[in-house]
Amino acid sequence: MTERPWLTLAIDVYSRMILGAVLTFEPPSVYSALLCLRQVVRAKDFLIEAYGYHKGATDGYGKPLTLVMDNGWEFSGLSMQTWCAAAGINVVWAPVATPTFKAIVERFFRTLNELVWHRLGSGIPFKPHEMKALGLEPRDQAIYNLDYLQRRMWQAIVTIYHVEEHSTLNMAPAERWEMGLKAKLRPTIDDIGSLDKMLGNVERCVLTPEGVSVRGQRFHDPAMTSQLLENL
């Protein structure tokens, strides 16, 4: 079974640095937002191990003063809003029908298309009718797992996007980020472990028509199994 992953993204408006980027197979949710926020507030050891300092491209982390979030989570995201309030983070919900609030993020999505997704064998570089006319079937080549996609994504972010000049800033995002750190100290969260507690315990499992298999055990409720399969 193949699925299209979802990307939850956090970007610093001042510098355009990517502070969090999480690929999941489940649609955007409070859970995926909290996973992304966990990347935002922590030093990214997984990037430092892979790329070192790399002109400051792996240094994007800290406690945000304000989060601007999609308005679709305004009511379902109460648990996240509660945690953010406890951590001293203000949450602002982007007003409905105001695309300017999300223009920066949407622009970066287009950049990722150019740098990563459209370069993959399963990429979709043209409109659907153009793909059909050319006889291109990207789904037939969609064989990449999440780990591979995340590595490719972060490689492009660290080695290209963060260190090349941004047309709006007239400097690289990593350079702009460093300027911000020099002007103001990096705010941090005292108890990062509290965020981990909010996420709870997570296990990977296998879903088939026969039920859910986890840790060598299988659980099968026909109605629930059918609902989960339909959601996919």
Summary of the structure (lengths in Angstrom):
residues: 232
radius of gyration: 19.5
end to end distance: 9.5
largest distance: 58.7
contacts: 601
relative contact order: 0.16
helix: 47%
strand: 14%
